[in-house]
């Protein structure tokens, strides 16, 4: 499992680097997004991945790799948005945004390592398309929870869904990298 830990760190660092560059380019403009808009943004990225996986023709010459990175970053943005009050400033400094990103990435990794231990690294035998489907299922669940004003009877909340989306996306990124290395 130490390999999984290092692979997670490598992939989250790659996602963070893009988050950092986009923060330099755009600031924290994403702070204006309401929770439902973030969920929809995640949904269209996951839907695009599924469409690419099922299609013989791709009209925009970008693969699934950048979309999985987008899923990681937008899900972490969702967690940050949940943490910050509606009254918080829309403008975060770059260092504040990165500190929040790092805090959530650390929490997500701890969750992944615990689940990975209990599941015996079953994700290594899964197909990338299964991660895509699981992410879409999580997003449909999140939409339902949002439609229920965040109330659940027995289920985990939106934050748990965002964390799972990050972990499934990281697993997909690890597998994509391993496939590329064997070519």
N, C-alpha and C positions, 0 to 999 in steps of 0.2 A: 504494500500500500504506500510505501514511501515514494514509489514511482508516480503513483496517482497524485500524491501531494505536490510533488515537483511539477508534474504536468499541469495541474490546476494552477499553480503559481505562474507558470509560463503563459498560459492562456489568459488568465485574468490580467496579467501585466500587459499583454497585447491589447486587450480591451481597454484597459486604463489609459494606455498611451493614446488611443484614438479619442477617448473621452476627454483627455487633457488637451489635445490639439483642437477638438471641437469647442471646448470651453474657451480656449484662446481666441478662436475665430468668432464664436457667437455669444460668448458670455454664458450666463445661465438663463437664456431665453426660454428654456424648457420649463422654468418655474411657472409660466403662465398656464401650462397644461393642467386641466382638471383630471381627476382620476379616470373617468370614463374615456377621455381622449387618449390617455396613456395606454389604457387597455386596448383601445382600437388601433393605436400605432403598433403595439406588439402583435395584435392579431393580423394586420396586413403584412407584417414581416414574416410571420409564421406561415400565413397563407401563400405568400410568394415562394417560400422554400418548398412547400408541398406542391405547388404548381410546377416549379422547376424539376422536382423529383419525378413527377409524373409525365412531363412533357418531353417530346423529342426535339422541340424547337424552343430556343430561348431568344427573345426579341431584344433584351438588354443584356449586353455582354458582361454580366457580373454573375458569379456563381453564388452558391449558398453560404460560403465562408463569411463574407461581409454581413450577410443577414443574421447569422448566428451571433456575430459580434454585436450587431444592433440590438438583438434580443437581450443579450447580457446587459448592455449599457442602459437600455430603456427600462428593464426590470429593476436595475439598481436605482435609476432615477425615480421610478415608482416608489421604491422603499424610502428614498430621501424625501419625496413629496409627502408621504404618509407621516414621516417623522416631524417635518416642519409644520408649524401652525399656518393657517390661512392668513394670519396677520403678519407672518414673517416677510421680510423684504424679498422682492423678486430677484434682486441682485445679490448674489453671493460672490465673494472673492474667489479667485481660482484656488487658493489654498483651502478655503472653507469647503468648496465643492469637492476637491480631491480628498480632503480629510473625511468627508461624509461617504464618498465612494469607498475609501479604504476601510472604514468602519464596517460598512455593510458587506464588503467582499470578505472581510475576516469572519464575520458572523456566518455568512453563507458557506465558507470553506469548512468551518467547524461543524455545521449541520451536515455537509456532504461527507466529511470524514466519518462522522458517527453513523450515518445511514450506509455509507460504503462498507463499513465494518460489518454491520448487521446483515447486509444483503450480499456480502461476499464478492463484491465487484461484479455483480451480474451485468452491469451496464456494458462491460467489455464484450459480452456476447450478443448485445442488442444491435439492431440495424439503426443507422442514422435516421431513416424514415420513421422508425418507431419513436425516436426522440421528438421528431416534428409532430407526430400525431399526439403524443402526450402533452406537448406544449399547447397545441390547439385545444385539447380537452381542458387543460388547466385554464386557458383563457376563456373558454365558454363557461366554466365554473365561476371564474372571477366576474364575468359579465352578469351571471345570475345573482351572485352575492351583491354586486353593485345595484342591480335592479331591486334587491331586497333591502336596500339602504344599509348594507353591511352586516345585516343580521343573519346568523346561521343557527341551526338547532343543534348540530352535532359536528359540523365540518370545521376544518381549519379556516382561517381567515385569508384575506387577500394577500397579506404579507407572506404567508407560507406559500401561496401560489407563485408569487414573484420569485421567491427563493428557489423553488423547484425549477422554474423556467431558467434561471441562471445556471443551475447545476446541469440540467439536461442540455442546455446550449454549450456549456463547457465540455461535457462529455462528447458532444457532436464535434466540437472543434478539435479535441484530442484525437478522435478517430479520423477526422479529415486529415490532420497532420500526419498521423501514422500511415494512412493510405498514400499520401504524397511521398513519404519517405521510402515506401516500398516500390515506387515506380522506377 
